[in-house]
Amino acid sequence: MEVKTRITSTKFKGPIAVEALAEIEKGDRLMLRRDPSNRYDSNAIEVYWMGHNLGFIPKKDNPAPAAAMDAGKPVECVCENNAIVANGRIEAEPIVVLSW
């Protein structure tokens, strides 16, 4: 299966996360980590790149990949297009493709 989505909530992770987001390029592989104890979303999936927590997969897109991860299936995440960041502000979030 495959889900095309974006990375959200980066601005809440701080300026270092925003800077890291600006460096991600098309084709980069990102690491996913489940966060089932997240108080806002029990299907939460965090997104990491080079040790930086960039944010989350949006709630509307995370149930199927979360279930796959919980079942022990590897879920890959690849950047499909770059974020647009100007003056420390995210103008366009990157699109990512999750597959399992």
C-alpha positions as CSV (number, residue, x, y, z in Angstrom):
1,M,0.0,0.0,0.0
2,E,1.0,3.6,-0.4
3,V,0.0,7.0,1.1
4,K,1.0,10.3,-0.3
5,T,0.9,13.0,2.4
6,R,2.9,15.7,4.0
7,I,4.8,16.4,7.2
8,T,2.9,18.6,9.6
9,S,3.5,20.5,12.9
10,T,7.2,21.2,12.2
11,K,6.8,24.8,13.4
12,F,6.0,23.4,16.9
13,K,9.3,21.5,17.0
14,G,11.3,24.7,16.9
15,P,13.7,26.5,14.5
16,I,16.2,23.7,14.3
17,A,13.5,21.4,12.9
18,V,12.4,24.1,10.4
19,E,16.0,24.5,9.3
20,A,16.4,20.7,8.9
21,L,13.1,20.6,6.9
22,A,14.6,23.1,4.5
23,E,17.6,20.8,3.8
24,I,15.6,17.7,2.9
25,E,15.7,16.9,-0.8
26,K,13.6,14.8,-3.2
27,G,14.4,11.2,-2.8
28,D,15.7,11.5,0.8
29,R,14.5,8.6,3.1
30,L,13.0,9.7,6.4
31,M,12.6,7.6,9.5
32,L,9.2,7.0,11.0
33,R,8.4,6.3,14.7
34,R,5.1,5.4,16.2
35,D,3.9,7.5,19.1
36,P,0.8,5.5,20.4
37,S,0.9,7.4,23.7
38,N,0.3,10.7,22.0
39,R,-2.5,12.4,23.8
40,Y,-3.9,14.0,20.7
41,D,-3.8,11.0,18.3
42,S,-3.2,7.3,19.3
43,N,-2.2,6.6,15.6
44,A,0.5,9.3,15.7
45,I,3.6,8.8,13.6
46,E,6.6,11.1,14.1
47,V,9.0,11.9,11.2
48,Y,12.8,12.1,11.7
49,W,15.6,13.1,9.4
50,M,19.3,12.9,10.4
51,G,18.2,12.8,14.1
52,H,15.9,15.8,13.8
53,N,12.2,15.4,14.8
54,L,10.5,17.2,11.9
55,G,6.9,16.7,13.0
56,F,4.1,14.2,12.2
57,I,2.2,12.5,9.5
58,P,-1.3,14.2,9.5
59,K,-4.0,12.5,11.5
60,K,-6.2,12.0,8.4
61,D,-3.4,10.0,6.7
62,N,-1.9,7.9,9.5
63,P,-4.4,5.1,10.5
64,A,-3.3,2.6,7.7
65,P,0.5,3.1,8.1
66,A,0.1,3.1,11.9
67,A,-1.7,-0.2,11.7
68,A,1.0,-1.6,9.4
69,M,3.8,-0.4,11.8
70,D,1.9,-1.9,14.8
71,A,1.7,-5.2,12.9
72,G,5.5,-5.2,12.5
73,K,5.5,-4.3,8.8
74,P,8.3,-1.9,7.7
75,V,6.9,1.4,6.4
76,E,9.2,3.5,4.2
77,C,9.0,7.2,3.9
78,V,10.5,9.0,0.9
79,C,10.5,12.8,0.2
80,E,8.7,13.5,-3.1
81,N,9.3,17.2,-3.2
82,N,11.2,19.8,-1.2
83,A,9.7,22.1,1.5
84,I,9.7,25.8,0.8
85,V,11.2,27.7,3.8
86,A,11.9,31.4,3.7
87,N,13.1,33.6,6.6
88,G,12.5,30.7,9.0
89,R,8.9,30.2,7.9
90,I,7.5,27.2,6.2
91,E,5.7,28.3,3.1
92,A,5.1,24.8,1.7
93,E,5.4,21.5,3.5
94,P,7.2,18.7,1.8
95,I,5.2,15.9,0.2
96,V,6.2,12.4,1.3
97,V,5.3,8.9,0.2
98,L,4.8,6.2,2.7
99,S,4.8,2.6,1.4
100,W,4.5,-0.9,3.0
